[in-house]
Amino acid sequence: MVQEVTVIGICEMQGGLCYQLFCHDWLKKMNLPKQYRCIHSTNCSCTKGHLNEDAIFLLFQHLNWNPKLIAAFSCACKWFDDIAKRVLWKEFCKARAPKMMLDLQYSGSHIVDGNWRALGKLLIYCSGSTKGGLFNGIHIPGHFAHTTRFSRTSGKSFLLRQCRTDVLYVSDPCEHLDQGEEGDVGFFRGIFKSFATSKVRKMLIKRGAQFHTTEVCPYCKAKLWNMLQAKMIPQSASCRLDAYEDCVEYYVCLNGHMLGICSLMPLSDSEEADDAE
C-alpha cells in the first residue's frame, strides 16, 4: 500500500529581502486605501495605524510564509498577533502541507479553525521534554524540526483496531541519540481529524481516563489524556517506530494533538552497512 505522507520543511530567514520589503519606498508603491488602528490595546506602540491586511498578506506570501518571521511579526502588537493567528499561520499550514490540510477540513470538518498557530507549531516544532513533566526524568529541550514527515497511513498503527476508522496523522520520530541511561530517544507528534467525534475520544471517556494533573498540551495548552494509562497503545505503534515495545508512551489533548516518546532500538550491523552503502 502506498503511504499518504506529507513532508514539512522550514525555509531559512531572509533578512535582506525582509528589509527590502519593509522599506518605505516599496510600501509607497502599494495601494493602501486605509490604515487600521490597533483594536486590542490602548497603549500599543503602533499609534499611527497599521497597514492594510492585504498588504501584509502579499508581504508574507512573497516570504513564502516563513514561520520564524510570522512568529516575530506576531510579537509586535496584539493586532499583528491577531492577523497572524487568523491569516498567516493558516496560509503557512496550507503552503507546507496542502493535502494534509485539505483532508483535515474535508466534509465540513473544522478541527483546525481558530487554532492555526497551534497546528503550525506542531508541524515544525519538537516539544522535547522537561524533568518532572510529561515524561518523568528526561530532559531534552524543544527545538525546531527542520524536516518532518507526517503520514496518515502510519497513524493507523497508533490506534486500537476498533478505532482505526479514525484519521490520525503522525510524524516520524525526531531522534535524540545517546541520551545516557535512556539510550536513543525519539519524540513524535500528530493530529486527529475531527477528534471531537472520533472513536478514540469516545473510548477515553468511556474508560474514565484521567487528565494529567499538571501538564498541558505544548501546542494549544489544552488538557491531556495519557494513552498508556488508558491502555490504548497497540503493539503496532512500537513496530512502526522501531522502538522497544514497553517503551512507547503518548498523550492526546482535547483538541486532538498527539505527542509521544519512545526508546528507539539500535540499528543492526546489517542495517548500518546498508545505510553506509
TIMARDO-766526 format. One record per residue (C-alpha): x, y, z. Coordinates in Angstrom, 3 decimals. Layout:
REM residues N
+----------+----------+----------+
:     east :    north :       up :
+----------+----------+----------+
:        X :        Y :        Z :
...
+----------+----------+----------+
//
This chain:
REM residues 277
+----------+----------+----------+
:     east :    north :       up :
+----------+----------+----------+
:    0.000 :    0.000 :    0.000 :
:    1.339 :    3.419 :   -0.908 :
:    1.614 :    5.603 :    2.174 :
:   -0.020 :    9.025 :    2.243 :
:    2.702 :   11.315 :    3.564 :
:    3.402 :   14.999 :    3.936 :
:    6.884 :   16.455 :    4.290 :
:    7.234 :   19.755 :    6.123 :
:   10.328 :   21.933 :    5.757 :
:   11.374 :   25.236 :    7.305 :
:   12.669 :   27.904 :    4.965 :
:   15.673 :   29.974 :    6.027 :
:   15.466 :   33.506 :    7.359 :
:   15.592 :   36.069 :    4.556 :
:   16.786 :   39.132 :    6.445 :
:   17.899 :   41.192 :    3.452 :
:   14.729 :   40.521 :    1.490 :
:   12.594 :   41.273 :    4.536 :
:   14.319 :   44.636 :    4.929 :
:   13.737 :   45.491 :    1.276 :
:   10.056 :   44.660 :    1.509 :
:    9.564 :   46.745 :    4.605 :
:   11.364 :   49.819 :    3.280 :
:    9.332 :   52.985 :    2.804 :
:    9.795 :   53.305 :   -0.954 :
:    8.387 :   49.843 :   -1.584 :
:    5.378 :   50.413 :    0.617 :
:    4.580 :   53.763 :   -1.043 :
:    4.094 :   52.000 :   -4.367 :
:    1.338 :   49.819 :   -2.933 :
:   -2.285 :   50.904 :   -2.859 :
:   -3.141 :   51.286 :    0.830 :
:   -6.562 :   52.943 :    0.911 :
:   -6.981 :   52.670 :    4.655 :
:   -4.856 :   52.191 :    7.743 :
:   -6.129 :   50.364 :   10.775 :
:   -5.533 :   51.309 :   14.367 :
:   -4.905 :   48.664 :   16.991 :
:   -8.275 :   47.444 :   18.227 :
:   -6.836 :   45.425 :   21.112 :
:   -4.701 :   47.751 :   23.211 :
:   -4.853 :   51.462 :   24.016 :
:   -1.159 :   51.570 :   24.874 :
:    0.036 :   49.727 :   21.779 :
:    3.201 :   51.204 :   20.281 :
:    1.558 :   51.212 :   16.834 :
:   -0.239 :   54.505 :   17.477 :
:   -0.060 :   55.681 :   13.872 :
:   -2.201 :   52.943 :   12.430 :
:   -1.490 :   49.704 :   10.580 :
:   -1.013 :   48.515 :    7.052 :
:   -3.911 :   47.045 :    5.153 :
:   -4.248 :   43.303 :    5.772 :
:   -3.951 :   42.665 :    2.040 :
:   -0.520 :   44.291 :    2.026 :
:    0.598 :   42.131 :    4.943 :
:   -0.746 :   39.051 :    3.160 :
:    1.249 :   39.857 :   -0.006 :
:    4.360 :   40.538 :    2.031 :
:    4.357 :   37.160 :    3.755 :
:    3.308 :   35.385 :    0.583 :
:    6.490 :   36.780 :   -1.006 :
:    8.439 :   35.498 :    2.011 :
:    6.970 :   32.019 :    1.434 :
:    5.138 :   32.145 :    4.790 :
:    8.413 :   31.957 :    6.735 :
:    7.371 :   30.702 :   10.213 :
:   10.178 :   32.490 :   12.053 :
:    9.177 :   35.803 :   10.518 :
:    5.499 :   35.170 :   11.278 :
:    6.404 :   34.495 :   14.909 :
:    8.493 :   37.675 :   15.108 :
:    5.733 :   39.702 :   13.418 :
:    3.093 :   38.487 :   15.877 :
:    5.155 :   39.796 :   18.796 :
:    4.971 :   43.405 :   17.577 :
:    1.470 :   44.058 :   18.943 :
:   -1.837 :   42.344 :   19.596 :
:   -3.265 :   43.493 :   16.284 :
:   -0.405 :   41.826 :   14.407 :
:   -0.808 :   38.743 :   16.588 :
:   -4.498 :   38.588 :   15.666 :
:   -3.656 :   38.719 :   11.939 :
:   -1.028 :   36.032 :   12.376 :
:   -3.489 :   33.697 :   14.126 :
:   -6.353 :   34.303 :   11.684 :
:   -4.476 :   34.509 :    8.375 :
:   -0.714 :   33.971 :    8.346 :
:   -0.470 :   30.691 :   10.263 :
:   -3.369 :   29.326 :    8.230 :
:   -1.561 :   30.139 :    4.980 :
:    1.669 :   28.698 :    6.374 :
:   -0.056 :   25.378 :    7.132 :
:   -1.762 :   25.267 :    3.732 :
:    1.519 :   26.023 :    1.938 :
:    3.592 :   23.465 :    3.859 :
:    1.057 :   20.622 :    3.950 :
:   -1.690 :   21.281 :    1.367 :
:   -3.042 :   17.715 :    1.088 :
:   -2.998 :   17.206 :    4.831 :
:   -4.863 :   20.488 :    5.424 :
:   -7.494 :   19.633 :    2.807 :
:   -8.054 :   16.279 :    4.469 :
:   -8.317 :   17.771 :    7.960 :
:  -11.068 :   20.097 :    6.743 :
:  -12.834 :   17.690 :    4.386 :
:  -16.630 :   17.274 :    4.672 :
:  -17.125 :   20.309 :    6.852 :
:  -14.583 :   19.311 :    9.497 :
:  -13.237 :   22.499 :   11.090 :
:  -10.974 :   20.972 :   13.707 :
:   -8.164 :   23.445 :   12.997 :
:  -10.234 :   26.623 :   12.550 :
:   -9.268 :   29.167 :   15.182 :
:   -6.199 :   27.136 :   16.124 :
:   -3.893 :   27.555 :   13.145 :
:   -0.978 :   28.794 :   15.234 :
:   -1.049 :   25.624 :   17.334 :
:   -1.129 :   23.463 :   14.206 :
:    1.672 :   25.474 :   12.616 :
:    3.798 :   24.932 :   15.715 :
:    3.021 :   21.211 :   15.714 :
:    4.186 :   20.899 :   12.101 :
:    7.638 :   22.339 :   12.758 :
:    8.390 :   22.069 :   16.475 :
:    9.560 :   19.078 :   18.540 :
:    8.370 :   19.791 :   22.084 :
:   11.091 :   17.770 :   23.797 :
:   10.749 :   17.019 :   27.494 :
:   11.486 :   18.652 :   30.850 :
:   12.317 :   16.938 :   34.123 :
:    9.198 :   16.277 :   36.132 :
:    6.999 :   16.962 :   33.092 :
:    5.053 :   14.554 :   30.904 :
:    7.932 :   12.127 :   30.539 :
:    9.488 :   11.979 :   34.007 :
:   13.259 :   12.131 :   34.373 :
:   14.005 :   13.014 :   30.754 :
:   15.278 :   16.477 :   29.934 :
:   15.652 :   17.258 :   26.225 :
:   14.958 :   20.876 :   25.162 :
:   12.340 :   21.560 :   22.497 :
:   13.559 :   22.712 :   19.097 :
:   12.563 :   23.415 :   15.509 :
:   12.449 :   20.278 :   13.372 :
:   13.853 :   21.323 :   10.014 :
:   12.196 :   18.497 :    8.074 :
:    9.239 :   16.469 :    9.298 :
:    7.316 :   13.712 :    7.558 :
:    3.664 :   13.190 :    8.543 :
:    1.774 :   10.073 :    7.483 :
:   -1.915 :    9.200 :    7.669 :
:   -1.090 :    5.559 :    6.966 :
:    1.394 :    5.429 :    9.853 :
:   -1.267 :    6.907 :   12.100 :
:   -3.308 :    3.690 :   11.854 :
:   -0.535 :    1.901 :   13.764 :
:   -1.180 :    4.090 :   16.805 :
:   -4.863 :    3.186 :   17.036 :
:   -6.593 :    0.151 :   18.504 :
:   -8.395 :   -1.987 :   15.937 :
:  -11.823 :   -0.743 :   16.962 :
:  -10.676 :    2.859 :   16.420 :
:   -8.964 :    2.529 :   13.050 :
:  -11.699 :    4.316 :   11.163 :
:  -10.380 :    7.469 :   12.847 :
:   -7.901 :    9.592 :   10.896 :
:   -4.604 :   10.387 :   12.601 :
:   -1.535 :   11.975 :   11.040 :
:    1.705 :   11.085 :   12.845 :
:    5.264 :   12.288 :   12.300 :
:    8.345 :   10.128 :   12.072 :
:   10.217 :   10.159 :   15.400 :
:   12.604 :   13.055 :   15.972 :
:   15.714 :   11.174 :   17.074 :
:   17.846 :   12.211 :   20.043 :
:   20.688 :    9.701 :   20.247 :
:   22.911 :    8.650 :   23.157 :
:   20.799 :   10.064 :   25.996 :
:   22.696 :    8.256 :   28.756 :
:   20.651 :    5.607 :   30.540 :
:   17.677 :    6.378 :   28.287 :
:   19.624 :    5.312 :   25.199 :
:   18.271 :    6.572 :   21.869 :
:   15.096 :    8.597 :   22.406 :
:   12.519 :    9.512 :   19.787 :
:    9.783 :   12.156 :   20.058 :
:    6.773 :   12.021 :   17.742 :
:    3.679 :   14.162 :   17.317 :
:    0.446 :   14.139 :   15.350 :
:   -3.106 :   15.392 :   14.931 :
:   -6.522 :   13.747 :   14.657 :
:   -9.101 :   14.706 :   12.090 :
:  -12.436 :   15.620 :   13.725 :
:  -11.246 :   14.487 :   17.134 :
:  -14.462 :   15.682 :   18.826 :
:  -16.403 :   12.905 :   17.056 :
:  -13.639 :   10.288 :   16.985 :
:  -13.859 :    6.773 :   18.415 :
:  -10.655 :    7.372 :   20.367 :
:  -12.240 :   10.246 :   22.288 :
:  -15.391 :    8.234 :   22.969 :
:  -13.338 :    5.321 :   24.266 :
:  -11.238 :    7.591 :   26.515 :
:  -14.420 :    8.976 :   28.062 :
:  -15.999 :    5.516 :   28.376 :
:  -12.917 :    4.197 :   30.172 :
:  -12.914 :    7.146 :   32.545 :
:   -9.426 :    8.246 :   31.501 :
:   -7.986 :   10.968 :   33.717 :
:   -6.314 :   14.175 :   32.567 :
:   -2.721 :   14.861 :   33.526 :
:   -2.824 :   16.755 :   36.807 :
:   -0.287 :   19.490 :   35.954 :
:    0.896 :   19.381 :   32.346 :
:   -0.964 :   20.686 :   29.282 :
:   -0.516 :   20.382 :   25.525 :
:    2.611 :   22.313 :   24.457 :
:    0.859 :   23.355 :   21.234 :
:   -2.559 :   24.600 :   22.404 :
:   -2.474 :   24.465 :   26.247 :
:   -5.422 :   22.044 :   26.399 :
:   -5.684 :   19.197 :   28.926 :
:   -4.024 :   15.871 :   28.111 :
:   -5.121 :   12.232 :   28.294 :
:   -2.428 :    9.590 :   28.896 :
:   -2.983 :    6.840 :   26.336 :
:   -0.713 :    4.448 :   28.244 :
:   -2.758 :    4.740 :   31.429 :
:   -5.920 :    4.257 :   29.369 :
:   -4.369 :    1.075 :   27.909 :
:   -4.943 :    2.313 :   24.370 :
:   -1.467 :    1.906 :   22.855 :
:   -1.365 :   -1.066 :   20.430 :
:    1.747 :   -3.171 :   19.822 :
:    1.801 :   -1.933 :   16.238 :
:    2.938 :    1.504 :   17.491 :
:    6.331 :    0.209 :   18.611 :
:    6.746 :   -1.681 :   15.328 :
:    6.042 :    1.476 :   13.344 :
:    8.529 :    3.477 :   15.428 :
:   11.237 :    0.760 :   15.516 :
:   11.063 :    1.112 :   19.289 :
:   11.049 :   -1.243 :   22.272 :
:    7.521 :   -2.485 :   22.900 :
:    7.303 :   -1.425 :   26.560 :
:    8.934 :    1.980 :   25.955 :
:    6.255 :    3.840 :   23.991 :
:    4.091 :    6.481 :   25.622 :
:    1.902 :    9.218 :   24.191 :
:   -0.730 :   11.759 :   25.125 :
:   -3.722 :   13.204 :   23.274 :
:   -5.158 :   16.620 :   24.117 :
:   -8.758 :   17.821 :   23.949 :
:   -8.070 :   19.420 :   20.557 :
:   -6.721 :   16.209 :   19.045 :
:   -2.999 :   16.971 :   19.153 :
:   -0.852 :   13.967 :   19.950 :
:    2.685 :   13.912 :   21.372 :
:    4.756 :   10.975 :   22.492 :
:    8.103 :    9.465 :   23.317 :
:    9.774 :    6.129 :   22.651 :
:   13.067 :    4.321 :   23.217 :
:   14.444 :    3.520 :   19.783 :
:   16.061 :    0.189 :   19.020 :
:   19.645 :    0.447 :   17.723 :
:   20.309 :   -0.336 :   14.085 :
:   21.618 :   -3.814 :   13.415 :
:   25.028 :   -4.248 :   11.840 :
:   23.416 :   -5.197 :    8.536 :
:   21.204 :   -2.111 :    8.537 :
:   24.192 :    0.096 :    9.326 :
:   26.038 :   -1.451 :    6.420 :
:   23.096 :   -0.800 :    4.101 :
:   22.961 :    2.823 :    5.229 :
:   26.690 :    3.201 :    4.578 :
:   26.219 :    1.962 :    1.029 :
+----------+----------+----------+
//
